[in-house]
């Protein structure tokens, strides 16, 4: 049983009388009356991050990936709560000083305030973040319109390559190693562009588990299909060089998640607006596909008008059985 089935078959039974829970089919809890938008994320060592060697960078990744759930909804985060489990090694005075300094830095960068939390002794290092923003409107999932354009911010694949380097993966040519590791720890969160999402996007999600998996989540309750143009999926110039030097196809890196870019759909009439906002906010925004009218398939991946067949949807999923 994967995470989606666990939620659908068990947990949704508990929220029938709670419309703010959005049937547990979105990134957030949304209480429109009180303008509360809340997300919860947990990060566990060996599952979400390989080790605790760089706590100063790790805690920044955790904060950024957590507030990304609000940002992709067009909501500016204001407060966060943090709970951590660890031991005398992970929560040593030296490490705690590094963590606190990083939290101060992230608070200043994103104008967020620590508002509570908890600490627990454990042999396994983990963190849970609750993020809170205030808004009377969000960009929900499952609200795509037929013939919508599909967009994504930033580049994909850098973070996954950084993770491979951290896992001591050997390549024929090790190129820009420090750059890719930093991309794993320090994803670029598009806070400035987020302010425009409410007016532009019909539906949205952040890329955490992988482009295609998250695309499917974004429209999973709708009787529509999607089409993605492989050659338009954006990657960085450094990843292009890495792929060339190592004779890899970009498909090996771009569908694995941990990018925390915004995936959204928008009406074709907004193309010029999106181009202008991209320039104003200095945000790279790529149009990578479109929404189709009938539920013939989950998605279709095209390369030069040829359909690329995948044996399974690449990306990350939690399995419990």
C-alpha positions in Angstrom: 0.0 0.0 0.0 1.4 3.4 -1.0 0.8 6.7 0.7 -2.0 7.8 -1.6 -4.0 4.6 -1.0 -3.5 4.8 2.8 -5.0 8.3 2.8 -7.8 7.4 0.4 -8.8 4.1 2.0 -8.4 5.0 5.6 -7.8 8.6 6.7 -10.4 10.3 4.4 -13.1 8.6 6.4 -12.2 10.9 9.3 -12.7 14.2 7.5 -16.2 13.9 6.0 -17.5 16.7 8.2 -14.4 18.9 7.9 -14.4 20.7 4.5 -11.2 22.7 5.5 -9.3 19.4 5.3 -10.0 19.4 1.5 -10.7 15.7 1.6 -6.9 15.2 2.4 -6.3 15.6 -1.3 -4.2 18.8 -1.2 -1.0 20.1 0.3 -2.7 22.1 3.0 -5.5 22.6 5.4 -7.5 25.7 4.4 -9.9 27.4 6.9 -11.3 30.2 4.7 -13.4 31.8 7.5 -10.3 32.3 9.7 -7.9 32.7 6.8 -5.7 29.9 8.1 -3.6 27.8 5.7 -1.5 25.1 7.3 0.8 22.4 6.1 2.6 19.6 8.0 5.8 17.7 6.9 8.0 15.1 8.5 11.6 14.4 7.5 13.4 11.2 8.6 17.1 10.3 8.3 17.9 7.7 5.7 14.5 8.4 4.1 14.4 12.1 3.3 18.1 12.9 3.9 21.1 10.6 3.9 22.8 11.7 7.1 23.3 14.4 9.7 26.8 15.5 8.7 25.7 19.0 7.7 23.0 20.0 10.2 23.3 23.7 9.2 22.4 23.0 5.6 19.9 20.2 6.4 17.7 22.4 8.5 17.6 24.9 5.7 16.4 22.3 3.3 13.7 21.1 5.7 12.4 24.7 6.3 12.4 25.5 2.6 10.7 22.3 1.5 8.1 22.7 4.2 7.1 26.3 3.4 7.0 25.3 -0.3 3.7 23.6 0.4 2.2 27.0 1.2 4.1 28.9 -1.5 2.8 26.7 -4.3 -0.7 27.5 -3.1 -0.1 31.2 -3.5 0.1 31.7 0.2 3.0 33.6 2.0 4.2 31.7 5.1 4.2 33.6 8.4 4.8 31.2 11.2 6.4 27.7 11.7 6.5 25.1 14.4 9.4 22.6 14.6 9.6 19.3 16.4 12.9 17.3 16.4 14.0 13.9 17.5 17.6 13.2 18.1 20.3 12.2 20.5 23.5 13.5 22.2 25.4 13.3 18.9 22.9 15.0 16.6 21.8 17.5 19.3 25.3 18.3 20.6 26.0 22.0 21.5 28.0 22.4 18.3 25.2 21.1 16.1 22.5 23.0 17.9 24.4 26.3 17.4 24.6 25.5 13.7 20.9 24.7 13.6 19.9 27.9 15.4 22.1 30.1 13.2 20.5 28.5 10.1 17.0 29.0 11.5 17.8 32.6 12.1 19.0 33.0 8.6 15.9 31.3 7.1 13.6 33.4 9.3 15.1 36.6 8.0 15.2 35.4 4.4 11.5 34.3 4.3 10.1 36.6 7.0 8.8 33.6 9.1 8.6 33.3 12.9 9.3 30.3 15.1 6.1 29.8 17.1 6.5 26.5 19.0 7.4 22.8 18.7 8.8 19.9 20.7 12.0 17.8 21.2 12.2 14.1 21.7 15.1 11.7 22.4 15.6 9.1 19.6 18.3 7.1 18.0 16.8 8.2 14.6 17.0 11.8 13.6 13.8 13.4 12.3 12.0 16.7 12.1 8.4 17.7 11.7 7.5 21.2 10.5 4.1 22.9 10.7 3.9 25.9 8.5 1.1 28.5 8.8 0.1 31.3 6.4 -2.9 33.7 6.3 -5.1 34.0 3.2 -8.7 33.9 2.2 -7.9 32.1 -1.1 -5.6 29.4 -2.3 -4.8 27.6 -5.6 -6.3 24.2 -5.0 -5.5 20.9 -6.7 -7.9 19.3 -9.1 -9.0 22.5 -10.7 -7.3 22.4 -14.1 -9.3 23.5 -17.1 -9.3 21.8 -20.5 -6.7 23.4 -22.8 -4.8 24.9 -19.9 -1.1 25.3 -20.4 1.2 23.4 -17.9 4.1 25.4 -16.4 6.9 24.8 -14.1 9.3 27.2 -12.4 13.1 26.8 -12.2 15.0 23.7 -13.2 14.7 20.0 -12.5 17.3 17.3 -11.7 20.0 19.3 -9.9 18.9 18.2 -6.4 18.7 14.5 -7.4 22.2 14.6 -8.7 23.3 16.3 -5.5 21.7 13.4 -3.5 23.6 10.9 -5.6 26.9 12.7 -4.8 26.0 12.6 -1.1 25.3 8.9 -1.4 28.9 8.5 -2.8 27.7 7.5 -6.3 30.6 7.4 -8.7 30.4 8.8 -12.2 32.7 8.7 -15.2 33.1 12.5 -14.8 32.4 14.2 -11.5 31.5 17.7 -12.5 30.3 20.7 -10.4 29.9 18.4 -7.4 29.6 21.2 -4.8 27.0 23.0 -6.9 24.7 20.0 -7.1 25.1 19.2 -3.4 24.1 22.7 -2.6 21.0 22.3 -4.8 20.0 19.3 -2.7 20.3 21.3 0.5 19.2 24.7 -0.7 16.3 24.5 -3.1 15.3 27.8 -4.6 11.9 28.7 -3.3 10.0 31.1 -5.6 8.5 33.4 -3.0 8.2 36.4 -5.2 6.4 34.6 -8.0 4.0 32.9 -5.4 2.3 36.3 -4.9 1.0 36.2 -8.5 -0.2 32.6 -8.5 -3.7 33.3 -7.2 -4.4 35.5 -10.3 -2.8 33.2 -12.8 -3.0 29.5 -11.8 -6.1 27.3 -12.0 -4.3 24.5 -10.1 -0.9 23.9 -8.6 1.4 21.7 -6.6 5.1 21.7 -5.7 7.5 19.1 -7.1 8.6 17.0 -4.1 8.1 13.4 -5.3 8.8 13.9 -9.0 7.3 15.8 -11.9 5.1 13.0 -13.3 3.9 11.7 -9.9 3.1 15.2 -8.7 1.4 16.0 -12.0 -0.9 13.0 -11.5 -1.6 14.1 -7.9 -2.5 17.6 -9.1 -5.3 16.4 -11.3 -6.1 13.0 -9.9 -9.8 13.6 -9.2 -10.5 15.1 -12.6 -11.6 13.2 -15.8 -8.9 14.8 -17.9 -5.5 13.9 -19.3 -2.2 15.8 -19.6 0.5 16.0 -22.2 4.1 16.9 -21.4 6.8 17.9 -23.9 10.0 16.2 -22.8 12.3 18.6 -24.7 10.8 21.6 -22.9 11.4 20.2 -19.3 14.0 22.7 -18.0 17.4 21.7 -16.7 20.4 23.9 -15.7 23.4 24.5 -17.9 25.6 22.6 -15.3 23.3 19.6 -15.6 23.5 19.7 -19.4 27.3 19.6 -19.2 27.2 16.7 -16.7 24.8 14.7 -18.9 27.0 15.3 -22.0 30.3 14.4 -20.2 28.7 11.2 -18.7 26.6 10.2 -21.7 23.4 10.2 -19.7 19.9 11.1 -20.9 18.1 13.8 -18.8 15.3 11.4 -18.1 17.5 9.7 -15.6 17.5 12.8 -13.4 14.4 15.0 -14.0 11.6 12.8 -12.7 13.0 12.0 -9.2 11.7 14.9 -7.1 13.2 17.0 -4.3 13.1 20.0 -6.6 10.4 22.1 -4.8 9.6 24.0 -7.9 6.0 25.1 -8.6 4.0 23.1 -11.1 0.8 24.8 -12.2 -1.7 25.2 -15.0 -3.0 28.5 -16.5 -5.3 29.6 -19.3 -3.7 30.3 -22.6 -4.7 33.9 -22.4 -2.2 34.4 -19.6 0.9 33.6 -21.6 2.1 37.2 -22.0 1.3 37.9 -18.4 3.3 35.0 -17.2 6.2 36.0 -19.5 6.1 39.5 -18.0 5.9 38.3 -14.4 8.8 35.9 -15.0 10.9 38.9 -15.9 9.6 41.1 -13.1 10.3 38.4 -10.4 13.4 37.0 -12.1 11.8 33.6 -12.0 12.5 31.0 -14.7 9.1 29.7 -15.9 8.7 27.1 -18.6 5.6 26.0 -20.5 6.0 22.3 -20.7 2.6 20.9 -21.7 -1.2 21.2 -21.8 -4.3 19.7 -20.3 -6.4 17.5 -22.7 -10.1 17.0 -22.7 -10.6 13.3 -22.1 -9.4 10.8 -19.4 -7.7 8.5 -21.9 -4.5 8.2 -19.8 -2.9 9.7 -16.8 -0.4 11.6 -18.9 1.4 11.4 -22.3 5.1 12.2 -22.5 6.1 13.4 -26.0 9.5 13.9 -27.6 9.4 15.3 -31.2 5.7 14.2 -31.4 6.7 10.6 -30.5 5.2 9.1 -27.4 7.8 8.0 -24.8 6.5 4.8 -23.2 7.4 4.4 -19.5 7.0 1.0 -17.7 6.1 2.9 -14.5 5.8 6.5 -13.4 9.2 7.5 -12.2 9.5 9.3 -8.9 9.3 8.6 -5.1 6.5 6.9 -3.2 6.2 5.8 0.4 5.1 2.1 0.7 3.7 0.6 3.9 3.2 -3.0 2.8 
